[in-house]
Amino acid sequence: MRHFRVEDIERAAATDEWFARDEEFDFEAYANRAFGVFQDEREFGEVVWKFTPAAAPHAARHRFHPDQTSETDEEGALTVRFAACGWLEMCWHLYAWGDQVEVLAPAELAKMVRGHQRSDFPGLP
């Protein structure tokens, strides 16, 4: 499978070349490996986000990933788990939540967002 950025395609041409898609290929399963569209096997793994009790009711209405699970703790914080890659896309999304979400896993993603969680956003996504 190859990915292309549409805005980087300068021209297209029809050819006589073709390929037969593998009958075993499951597009939905393939797409679900990514948080957005970018895929990097080195990043694939468990993702865990913890939303503050203040943000939890709002976050509970979001579907962050098709295979997510979630649980609310005794303080009212919401923990969301799923398996995916695409850390940069996750960072862009997490930024909108400001300081109302903490990345528990993976450690590399937590490091990417550290220091970028603003507290002055007037609302949640």
N, C-alpha and C positions, 0 to 999 in steps of 0.2 A: 504494500500500500504506500502511495506517495501523496504528500500534501503539497498544495500550491497556494500561494497568497494571490487572490484574485487581482488585487490592485497592482501586482508585479507582472501580470501577463500582458505583454505588449501586443501580441497578435496570436491568432489561432488559425489552423488550416486543417481541412479534412484530408485524411490519408487513407490508404488501403490497408493500413495496419490495424489489427484488432487483437483482443485477448478474450479468453473465456474465463469468467469469474469462477473461482473454486466453489463448487456446490456446498461445501462445508462452511464457507465464510458467512459469519453472522454479523451483519453491519451494525445492528443495535449493540451487541456485545462489544464490538470494536469501538464504537463511538462512546460507550459508557466508561471506557478506560481513561478518558480525558475529562477534566473539569469543564473545559470549553472545547476548542478544536485542536489545539496544539498537543502533540503527543511526544513524550520522551521516555523511553523505557527505563532510563536511569532514575527517573523521578517517581515511577509508579509504586504505590504502596498505600498504607493506611494514612488517612487524613483525619485529624480530630480537632474540632473547633469548639470552644466553650464560650457561650454567650452569657453575659451578666444577667442577673435576675430582672433588671430593668428592660433589657432587650429581648429576653427569652420569649415573651408572648408574641412579639413581632416576628422573631426568627422562626418560631414554630410554624408560622404560616408559609414559610419559604420552602421550596424544594431546591436545595442546593445541588443535589445529585440524584439520579434515578434510583440508586441503590443505597441511599442513606438510611441510617437508623438514628434514633435520637432518644435521649432520656433526660428527665428533669430531676435534679437533686433536691434535697430537703430545703436548701436555701432558695430554690427557684431558678437556679442557673440551668441552662439547656446545653447539653453536650451532643454534638452532631458528629457522626462517623461515616466515612465512606472510603472506598479505595479508588484512587485516580492519580493522574499526573497532570502537569500543566501548572506549575507553581507560579509562574509569572501572571497568568490569568487569575489565579486565586488571589495573588497580591492585589491586583487591580480591584477585585471584588471586595476583599477584606478591608481595603482602605475606606470604602464607603461606610463601613460599620464603625469606624473610628476606634475608640478605646472600649467599645462595648463587646469586643470579641477577643479571645486569646487563642493562639494556635498552640495546641498541646503536642501535635505531631503532624508532620515530621519535623525534626529539629532544624533541618535546613530551611524549611518554610518559615518556621518561627523566627529564625535569624534574619530572613529577608524582610519581614514586616516589623521587626523590632525597631522602635524609634519613629515609626510612621503612623502610630495610632493616635489620631487627634481626639481631643476632648471637647472641641468647640463646634461640632456639627449640630445644627438645631433639630435634626430629625434623623430617622433611620431609612435605609433604602426601601 
